[in-house]
């Protein structure tokens, strides 16, 4: 059985973070493991509180996982401060981790900030260069590139700049655009567009976590990068189309929609 590790925060309402990651991994029939970087008190309407795990305990969790059940892929989500980012980067290098997918989680779907001010620069310089692919949405892409993104041409310019600065592949998600929901993969100077229908569903809590975990799961299963993204997009499209409606705000996806 293939194995995938998520390094991310916990979502008490179960729709995002490690809970979404592990559900997604189960749906892809890989064995999921987790290193928790923070506890959050949140639901579909917002984040009420964040309790960070110490960098030392993050390192201890990673040691325990890599020394016993080595992951075939690693997904990284919420990393809220520079010290945690630094230790994660050190451990990834120490254990020569493979198939690293980084979702640069900066703001929750509800609009709540999930990253301290000192973390952004550490993310750019220490963690993103280690990734095989990073998966920013439009707001995150604007922060990382300094480019205002309103069109597909803007997406290309932003992805080019991020890739040049980090030396890694960039999957820039276009769901926030008005005229398109297409995603752009900028990899080794090559541009690939992934067209997708815009599904009218207000319940999008944890979609970024889910997509990045699905990509990591498919990489672990041996698929190439483009095929992993294609499979992951098909999975999340199906989850959105399933129409689960829970909570008073932006609700979660049904990660188990295709499990018989």
N, C-alpha and C positions, 0 to 999 in steps of 0.2 A: 504494500500500500504506500502511495506517495504521501509525503508529509509537508505541511506548510505551517510556518510560524507567523502569527500576527503580533506586532509590537505596537500597542495603541492604548488608548484610554477606555475605561469601562463606561457604558451608558446604562444607567439604572432602569431606563424604560425599554431597553432591549432592541431598539431599532437601529442603532449606529454603533461605532466603536467595536470592541472585541466581540460583543454579542452578535452584531451583524456579520462580522468576519467569520466567526466559527459556524454560524448557520449557513453562510455561503459555501464554506469549505465542505460542510457535510453534504450540501446539495450537489457538489462536484465529486463526491466520493473520494475525497482525500482526507487524511488525518490532520486535524487542526490542533495547534498548540498556541499558547498565548503568554506574552510578557506584558504585564500591565504597567503603564507609565503614569496613570492618574486615575483616581476615582472621580466620577462626576455625579452630582445630583441633578438629573434632568428628566424632562419628559417631552412630549411633542410641542409644547408651547415655549420652551426655553431652558436655559441652564441656570440652576439656582446656586450651585456651588461646585468648586473643584478642589480636590485634595491630591496634591502631587505625591508620587512615590519618590523616595530618595534615589539619587543616581547609583548609590552603592547597592541598593536592593534591585534596581533594574539590571545591573551587572550580574548580580547573583542569580537572578532568574534566567538570564541569557546563558550563563555558564551551565546551569542545570540542564537546560534544553539541549544545547549543542554537544555537551559531553555524553548525552545518553541517546536521544533520538534526533539525529541530525536532520534539519529541514531541507527539503528539496527546493523550497522557495521561501522568501521572506517578504511579508507585506508590512510596511511601516505607516502608521497613521498619526494620531495625536501625540506630538512631542512638545511639551509646553514650555520648556526652558533650555538654556544653552548647556547647562551641566549634564542634563539627561541626554541631549543630542550628542555631546562629546563622548560619553561613555558608550552609547549605542554604536557610534561610528568606530570606536576603538575595538569593540567586541566583534563587529562585522569583519573588520580587517584581520583580527586575531584568528578567527575561525574560518576565514576565506569563504564567507557566505556567498551563495549563488542565487541567481534569479531574484534580485531585489527590486521590489516595486514600492516606490514612495509616493504616498498620497499626501501632499503638503497641506494638511488640515490647519487652516488659520481661523476660520469662522464657521460656526455651526449653521445648519440649515435655518435655524430660528433667528440667526443674526448675532448670536453671542460669540464674543472673542474667546478663542481657545489657546492662544499663544502669547507668552510674555514678550515684551519689547526686545529683550536681548536674544530671543530665540531665532528671529528671522535671519540674521547674519550668520549664525552658527549653522542653521539649516542649509543656507546657500553654500557655505564654504566647506563644511565637514560631511554632511549627510548626502545631499543631492548628487555630488560627484561619484558616490559609491553605487548609485542606483543603476539598474539596467533600463528602467523607464520611470519617469515621474508623471503624475496624473493630475495636474492642476485644472480647476475650472476657470471660467473667465475672470472672476474677481481675483483669484489667486495668481492667475497668469499675469494680470495687470501689475500686481505687487512685485512679482518676481522679475518682470521684464521692464517695468516702467513705461509700457506701451498701453495707451487707451484702446480697448478692444471693443469694436462695435460691428465689424464686418469680418468676413472670412479672410480678406487681405490683411486685416489687423492681426488675426490669429496667426497667420503665417509669419508676419514680422516679429510677433512676440515669441513664438515658438523658436524661431531662428536665434533670437537673442538669448533666450534661456538655455538652449542647447549649446550655444557658443560659450556661455559663461560657465556652465556646469560640466560640459563634455559628456552629457548623457542624452538618451532619447527622451523626447517629450511628447506625451499624449495630452494635447490641449482640448478639453471638453467644451463643446459649443452650446450646451443646453441653455445658457443664459442669453444667447443672442435672440433678437426679435424675429429674424427672417430665416433662421436655420437652427437645426439641432445637431448638425454634423460635427464629428470630432476629427482632429488633425493629429496625425503621427508624424513627427519630424525626427528622422533617424538616419544618422550617418550622411546627412545632407540630402536624403531622399524624403519626399513628401508623399504621404498616403492619406486620403480622406476616407472616413467611414461614415457613410450616409445613414441616417436613421429618421424614422418618423417621429414627430413630436406628439407624444401621448398626453392628452389633457387629463392630468391627475395631480391634484394639489398635494397628495401625500408622497413626499420625496425625502422624508427623514432617513438619512443613512445611505443615500444612493451613491455617494462618492466612496464610502467605505466598502460598499457592496461591489462596485465595479472593480476597484483595485484588488480586492480579495479574489474576485473571479479571475482576473488576469493572472495573479500569482498562482492560483490553483491550476489554471490551464498550462502555465509555464512548467509547473511541477509535473504535470502529466506528460510533458515532452513536446508540446506544441511550440511552434515558432512564435515570435513576437506578434506578427500581424494576425495570425490565426488565433492566438490567445486573446487578443483584443476583440476580434470578430466574435468569438464564442462568448466572451464576457458581455459584450453589448447585446447579443441575442438573449442571454440569460436575464439581464436587467430590464430589457424591453418587455420580456414576458412577465416579470415580476410587477412592473408598473401597470401593464395591461390587466393583470389579475384583479386589481381594484380593491385591495384590502383597505378598510376604512376604520382605523382605531384612533382614539384620542381626540382631544379638542383642538389641536393645532395641525401642523404638518406631520401626518402620521407615517408609520413605517411601511416597509414592503413585506409581502408574503414570500420570504426566502425559500419556503418549502413548496412553492406552487407546482413544481414539476416532479416532486417525489411521490411515487405511487405507494 
